[in-house]
Amino acid sequence: MIKYFKSTNGVLFEKEEYEEGCWVTAVAPGSAEIAMLIDQFSIPEQFVRSSLDEEERSRIDVEDDCTLIIVDTPVCTSSDSGNEYSTLPFGIIVTQKGIVTVSLRETALCNSFISGNIKGVSTKKYRRFVLKLLYQNATLFLTYLRQAEKEGAFAEKALKKSTGNNELLRILHIEKGLVYFSTGLKGDEAVLEKLLRMKFICDYPEDAELLEDVIVENRQAIEMCAIYRDILSRTMEAYSGVISNNLNSVMKLLAAITIILTVPQIVFALWGINTPIPFEYSPLGFWLVIGVAAVATAIATAFAFFKKWL
């Protein structure tokens, strides 16, 4: 699906067809739409194909008059077990006719611009618009990281009440998402550092300052991601230790009870053999055997308490 947007007084408006200075968004374009983009904007075919490759890494590529910038953008999808976090390649293609963005699915990055949350946007200023896209991308990482941290804290509180599988799986899913975020942010950092050295930015001091702000935001997101990953990892380790310790305590208790119950069984087994035994003809024999078993059990129980098995 291809849409066209053009800014007027800093506000984006959707257009029915392409106009000069438009921002073109292509979300999961079909073969015909890809061919149209390649023909209308003179874009190398591999630029579009690379942007639609879910495994594509962040990078910058320049060919003829087109510049391809691929970054990882954060994605949050809802599921029955909670939010799932991941990243998706987002292609920004700078052409002589305008900015073309290509992605495999709809992203919060494009939606934040389309919904009007980003003010002072000009689609005619290509470089500045690209930088605003990159800045918003770093901001989205920070937003999702804070959201993931709150979900992790909520799951941790639930774990304090009951170490259920759902809470542990929730933390595991969040930690998995942070791994994706960390990988994506580091790839984006390399792209931003390379972009800072390119002529694409160097000729415009104001744009260079904005790019430096983008780099700062991205580094802050990397640090936050590392901190949250470390917290969640330590939390998982701590609760794994608690679960293991609880299991050991239960096993120790069951072993102690088994040993204690074995003592009267031995006593009763000895008095049940088919040979002459003490108290065999005594009318109090039954109670005497019970007494011996009770005393032996009491001694075994006291020994277990002394050894702190119970």
Beta strands, then each sheet from edge to edge (+ up, - down):
strand 1: 2-8
strand 2: 11-15
strand 3: 23-27
strand 4: 59-63
strand 5: 66-79
strand 6: 82-94
strand 7: 99-103
sheet 1: 2+ 1- 3+ 7+ 6- 5+ 4-
end
